[in-house]
Amino acid sequence: MLTVTDALTLARGANAPLDTTAFDVSIAGADGVDLLAFQVTDARTVRTDADFVFFNQPASPEGAITLTSSSTLSVDLTRVPDGIETIVVAVASESRTLSEFPNLAASIPAAGIEGPATGLTTETAAVLIEIYRRAGQWKVRNVSAGWDRGFADLVREHGVTVDDEPAVRSVAGEEKLSMVKREKLDMRKTQVHKVLLTKNAVGLRARVVLVIDKTGSMKKQYATGVVHRVVERMVAVATQIDDDGQLEPYLYARLFVALPDITVVDSEQWSTTYLHLTGTHDGVDYTPIGNSNDELPIMNHILSNVDSRQPTLVFFFTDGGFKNRGPIATFMRMAAKAPIFWQFVGIGQANYGVLERLDTMDGRVVDNAGFFALDDIDAISDADLYERILSEFPDWVRAAREACIID
């Protein structure tokens, strides 16, 4: 086996023998690019779709290939089935050409072999290396070749069926957006779709409710536009989950106000019109809502207005200060029998009290809530935000169905 001091860099098209059977394949210089692998026969195609390893299917059936991180594959050649001649290691980007990743490379550290990606220009998906049998010997080759049309062409080339792949959902009004706004929305929808695909939840429909803290301690978040950007990023979630692709919004403090639905077309104008702490806006007087927080009125309102068996997903953005900890804990236990999942998101550096204990709260039929805090929501990528904000909802749906809470 090659050692680090004997490290070998393979030029495009070059190959080298492998004297180790268990090793990692690491991808460098490709932050945000998806890592994929295929087990293919001598016909260069998979036997079945189960031979395709990717984020939604992170291991081959017999365990020869496992996706252990977004940039690492674990390979055990002793487990490769008879009839499989080649392991194809590839990457795919959703929106950027691979030439925008100048340090892209695949390596096998245990063998001291590196295959830098060279010669890529307009491709958005490419095979980096392949590990193949030749006369009873395993070898590795630097391929560095790809497809301009990306992921779909890559997987079809290797015999994977994609005709029935669930598409990213579009909703009414998107066609009215400018090209720039539509591209931005499409990128966000794709990230939401990817999370749902990973969770086996594509096609899941729920009423999506957005609750936003309007207390005085939120002044900075309103003044700096943080709350506006929260609304913009949640619109993409509604397009993929809500029946009509819209958000049902509320502002709350001591009391609450229900506001007109947010659509993909009017989200910016909606934010300009309604995201304020004081004043009268579009005929709505904000003074009676108050300036300090009491979560129970808005939570009870949502609970009392659910359809009997339709899932409801509530995104609850707050900077904390939940004072009614006992009554809120009691409410959450009672509400666990209702078809509602509550996703609380902390947007500030505060004491969130009872919210931090939701995942361990006992006395509930199902775990009906999640919580995470973000000191700076602008610092988290769309992919990470959607992964965190949607990570528990599909699990709740399955548990709620088993408990006959939803259909």
C-alpha positions in Angstrom: 0.0 0.0 0.0 1.2 3.5 -0.8 2.2 5.6 2.2 1.7 9.4 2.6 5.3 9.9 1.6 4.7 8.0 -1.6 1.5 10.0 -2.4 0.6 9.6 -6.0 -1.4 12.3 -8.0 -3.3 10.8 -10.9 -3.6 12.9 -14.0 -6.9 12.8 -15.9 -7.2 9.3 -17.4 -4.3 7.9 -15.4 -4.7 4.8 -13.1 -3.0 3.0 -10.3 -3.4 -0.3 -8.4 -5.1 -0.4 -5.0 -3.5 -2.7 -2.4 -6.1 -2.0 0.3 -9.6 -3.2 0.4 -11.2 -1.0 3.1 -10.7 2.8 2.8 -12.4 6.2 2.6 -12.9 8.2 -0.5 -12.7 11.9 0.4 -13.9 14.8 -1.8 -12.2 18.2 -1.3 -12.9 21.7 -2.6 -16.6 21.1 -3.2 -18.6 22.7 -0.4 -22.3 22.5 -1.3 -21.8 19.8 -4.0 -23.6 16.5 -3.7 -21.5 13.3 -3.5 -22.8 10.2 -5.3 -21.7 6.7 -6.0 -22.8 3.9 -8.3 -22.1 0.2 -8.3 -22.1 -0.8 -12.0 -21.7 -3.9 -14.1 -19.5 -4.3 -17.1 -22.4 -2.7 -19.1 -21.6 0.5 -17.1 -25.1 0.5 -15.5 -26.5 -0.4 -12.0 -28.3 -3.6 -11.5 -31.1 -1.8 -9.7 -31.6 1.6 -8.3 -30.4 0.2 -4.9 -26.8 0.3 -6.4 -27.1 4.1 -6.4 -25.7 5.7 -3.2 -26.6 9.3 -2.4 -28.0 11.6 0.3 -31.4 9.9 0.3 -30.0 6.3 0.1 -26.7 6.5 2.0 -25.6 2.9 1.7 -25.5 0.1 -0.9 -27.6 -3.0 0.2 -24.6 -5.2 1.1 -22.7 -2.4 2.8 -19.8 -2.1 0.3 -20.4 1.7 -0.1 -21.6 4.0 2.7 -22.0 7.8 2.5 -20.6 8.7 5.9 -20.6 12.5 5.4 -21.3 15.1 2.7 -17.8 14.7 1.5 -16.8 11.1 2.4 -17.6 7.6 1.2 -16.5 4.5 3.1 -15.7 1.6 0.8 -15.2 -2.1 1.6 -14.2 -4.0 -1.6 -14.6 -7.3 0.1 -18.3 -6.7 0.2 -18.7 -5.7 -3.5 -21.1 -8.2 -5.0 -20.2 -10.5 -7.9 -21.1 -8.9 -11.2 -20.2 -5.4 -10.0 -17.1 -4.4 -11.9 -16.8 -0.7 -11.1 -17.6 1.8 -8.3 -18.2 5.2 -9.9 -17.6 8.2 -7.6 -19.3 11.4 -8.8 -20.5 14.8 -7.8 -23.3 17.1 -8.8 -24.1 20.7 -8.3 -27.6 22.2 -8.4 -26.7 25.7 -9.7 -23.0 26.1 -10.4 -20.6 24.7 -12.9 -17.9 22.5 -11.6 -15.3 24.8 -13.0 -16.3 27.2 -10.2 -14.7 24.7 -7.8 -11.0 25.0 -8.8 -9.7 22.7 -6.0 -12.2 19.9 -6.6 -10.5 16.5 -6.0 -11.1 12.9 -5.0 -8.6 11.1 -2.8 -8.0 7.8 -1.1 -5.9 8.8 1.8 -5.2 5.2 3.0 -3.6 4.5 -0.4 -1.9 7.8 -0.8 -3.7 8.5 -4.0 -5.3 11.8 -5.2 -7.2 12.5 -8.3 -7.7 16.3 -8.9 -10.6 17.2 -11.2 -9.1 18.7 -14.3 -10.5 19.8 -17.6 -14.0 20.5 -16.4 -15.7 23.6 -17.8 -19.5 23.9 -18.2 -20.4 20.6 -16.5 -22.6 20.6 -13.4 -22.2 16.9 -12.7 -19.1 14.7 -13.3 -17.5 11.4 -12.5 -14.3 12.2 -10.5 -12.8 8.7 -10.1 -13.8 5.1 -10.7 -12.6 2.1 -8.7 -12.6 -1.0 -11.0 -11.6 -4.6 -11.3 -9.0 -5.6 -13.9 -7.6 -9.1 -14.1 -8.4 -9.8 -10.5 -6.8 -6.5 -9.3 -8.6 -3.5 -8.0 -7.5 -0.2 -9.5 -8.4 3.4 -9.4 -8.7 5.9 -12.4 -9.0 9.6 -12.5 -11.9 10.2 -14.9 -12.8 13.9 -14.6 -15.6 13.9 -17.1 -19.2 15.0 -16.9 -22.5 16.4 -18.1 -23.7 20.0 -18.6 -27.3 19.1 -17.8 -26.3 17.8 -14.4 -27.7 15.3 -12.0 -30.4 13.8 -14.2 -28.1 13.0 -17.1 -25.5 11.6 -14.7 -27.8 9.1 -13.1 -29.5 8.1 -16.3 -26.1 7.4 -17.8 -25.6 4.9 -15.1 -29.0 3.2 -15.5 -30.8 4.8 -12.6 -34.5 5.5 -13.1 -35.4 9.2 -12.6 -38.6 9.5 -14.7 -40.8 9.2 -11.6 -38.6 11.4 -9.4 -41.0 13.8 -7.6 -40.5 17.3 -9.0 -40.0 20.5 -7.1 -43.5 21.9 -6.7 -44.5 25.2 -8.3 -47.5 27.3 -7.1 -49.7 30.0 -8.7 -48.0 33.3 -9.0 -44.4 32.3 -9.6 -44.7 33.1 -13.3 -45.3 36.8 -12.3 -41.9 37.1 -10.5 -38.9 38.7 -12.2 -36.2 36.3 -13.5 -33.9 37.2 -10.6 -36.6 36.6 -7.9 -37.8 33.4 -9.5 -34.3 32.0 -9.7 -33.8 32.8 -6.0 -37.1 31.2 -5.1 -36.3 28.1 -7.2 -33.0 27.6 -5.4 -34.7 27.8 -2.0 -37.5 25.5 -3.2 -34.9 23.0 -4.3 -33.3 23.0 -0.9 -36.6 22.4 0.8 -37.4 19.6 -1.7 -34.1 18.0 -0.9 -34.8 17.9 2.8 -38.2 16.4 2.2 -36.7 13.9 -0.2 -34.2 12.9 2.4 -37.0 12.5 5.0 -39.2 10.5 2.5 -41.8 13.3 2.8 -42.1 14.6 -0.7 -45.8 15.2 -1.4 -46.6 15.8 2.2 -49.3 18.5 2.6 -50.1 20.5 5.7 -51.6 23.8 6.6 -48.5 26.1 7.2 -48.9 28.8 9.9 -46.3 31.5 10.6 -46.3 33.1 14.1 -43.9 36.1 14.6 -43.1 37.7 18.0 -44.0 41.4 18.0 -42.8 42.3 21.5 -40.6 45.3 22.3 -37.5 43.1 22.7 -37.8 42.3 19.0 -37.1 45.9 18.0 -33.6 45.2 16.6 -34.8 42.2 14.6 -37.5 44.4 13.0 -35.2 47.4 12.5 -32.5 45.4 10.8 -34.9 43.4 8.6 -34.2 40.0 10.2 -37.9 39.4 10.5 -38.5 40.4 6.9 -35.9 37.9 5.7 -37.5 35.2 7.9 -40.7 35.7 6.0 -39.0 35.5 2.6 -37.2 32.3 3.5 -40.4 30.6 4.9 -42.3 31.3 1.6 -40.3 28.6 -0.1 -41.4 26.1 2.6 -45.0 26.9 2.0 -44.7 26.3 -1.7 -43.6 22.7 -1.1 -45.9 21.8 1.8 -49.0 24.0 2.1 -52.1 23.1 0.1 -52.3 26.4 -1.7 -48.6 27.3 -1.3 -49.2 30.2 1.0 -48.3 31.2 4.6 -51.0 31.9 7.2 -49.4 34.6 9.3 -50.0 36.0 12.8 -48.2 38.7 14.9 -48.4 38.3 18.6 -47.5 39.9 21.9 -50.0 40.0 24.8 -52.7 39.4 22.2 -52.4 38.6 18.5 -53.6 39.6 15.0 -54.3 37.4 12.0 -53.0 39.0 8.8 -53.6 38.3 5.1 -52.0 35.2 3.7 -48.5 35.6 2.3 -48.0 34.5 -1.3 -44.9 34.2 -3.5 -46.0 37.3 -5.4 -46.6 39.7 -2.6 -44.2 38.6 0.1 -42.0 41.7 -0.1 -45.0 44.1 -0.1 -46.6 42.1 2.7 -43.5 42.5 4.8 -43.3 46.2 4.1 -47.0 46.7 5.0 -47.3 44.5 8.1 -43.9 43.9 9.8 -44.0 46.7 12.4 -44.1 47.0 16.2 -46.5 49.9 16.5 -48.9 52.0 14.5 -51.9 51.3 12.2 -51.2 49.3 9.0 -53.7 48.5 6.3 -56.4 49.3 8.8 -55.0 47.1 11.6 -54.3 48.9 14.9 -51.2 47.3 16.5 -51.7 49.0 19.9 -54.1 46.5 21.4 -51.7 43.6 20.5 -49.4 44.9 23.2 -45.7 45.1 23.7 -44.9 42.2 26.1 -45.4 38.5 25.5 -48.0 36.0 26.3 -47.9 33.0 24.0 -51.1 31.2 25.3 -53.7 33.3 23.5 -52.2 32.7 20.0 -51.5 29.1 20.8 -55.0 28.5 22.0 -56.4 30.2 18.9 -54.4 28.0 16.6 -55.4 24.9 18.6 -59.1 25.8 18.5 -59.0 26.4 14.7 -57.5 23.2 13.4 -59.3 20.9 11.0 -60.0 17.7 12.8 -57.5 15.5 11.0 -55.5 17.8 8.7 -51.8 18.3 9.7 -50.9 21.8 10.7 -47.3 22.9 10.8 -46.7 26.0 12.9 -43.4 28.0 12.6 -43.1 30.1 15.8 -40.4 32.7 15.7 -39.6 34.4 19.0 -36.7 35.9 21.0 -37.9 34.1 24.1 -39.1 35.4 27.4 -41.7 32.7 27.9 -42.9 33.4 31.4 -45.9 31.1 31.7 -43.8 28.0 31.7 -46.1 25.8 33.7 -49.2 26.6 31.7 -47.3 26.3 28.4 -46.0 22.9 29.4 -49.6 21.9 30.3 -50.8 23.2 27.0 -48.2 21.3 25.0 -49.2 18.0 26.7 -52.9 18.7 25.9 -52.1 19.8 22.3 -50.2 16.6 21.6 -53.6 15.0 20.8 -54.3 17.6 18.1 -53.0 17.5 14.5 -50.4 20.2 15.1 -46.7 20.2 15.0 -45.1 23.3 16.6 -41.6 24.3 15.4 -40.2 27.0 17.6 -37.2 29.0 16.4 -35.3 31.3 18.7 -34.0 34.4 16.9 -32.0 36.2 19.5 -29.7 35.5 22.4 -32.3 34.9 25.2 -33.5 32.5 27.8 -36.0 30.3 26.1 -37.1 28.4 29.2 -39.6 25.7 28.6 -38.9 25.6 24.8 -35.4 24.2 25.5 -37.0 21.2 27.2 -39.6 20.3 24.6 -37.8 17.3 23.3 -37.7 15.7 26.7 -41.1 16.7 27.9 -43.1 13.7 29.2 -46.8 13.1 29.3 -47.5 13.5 25.5 -49.1 11.1 23.1 -46.5 12.1 20.5 -43.6 14.5 20.4 -45.4 17.5 19.0 -42.8 20.2 19.0 -39.2 21.1 18.2 -37.0 24.0 19.1 -33.6 25.4 18.1 -32.1 28.8 18.6 -30.1 30.9 16.1 -28.0 33.7 17.4 -27.8 35.0 13.9 -30.3 33.6 11.4 -28.6 35.5 8.5 -25.5 33.5 9.1 -27.1 30.1 8.4 -27.4 28.9 4.8 -30.8 28.1 3.3 -29.8 24.4 3.1 -29.0 24.3 6.9 -32.0 26.4 7.9 -34.4 24.1 6.0 -32.7 21.0 7.3 -33.1 22.2 10.9 -36.6 23.7 10.6 -38.0 20.6 8.8 -36.0 17.8 10.5 -38.7 16.7 13.0 -42.0 17.4 11.2 -41.9 14.3 9.0 -41.2 12.1 12.0 -44.2 13.7 13.8 -46.4 13.0 10.8 -45.5 9.3 10.9 -46.0 9.1 14.7 -49.3 11.1 14.5 -50.6 8.7 11.8 -49.8 5.7 14.0 -51.6 7.3 16.9 -54.6 8.0 14.6 -54.3 11.8 15.2 -54.1 12.5 11.4 -55.2 10.6 8.3 
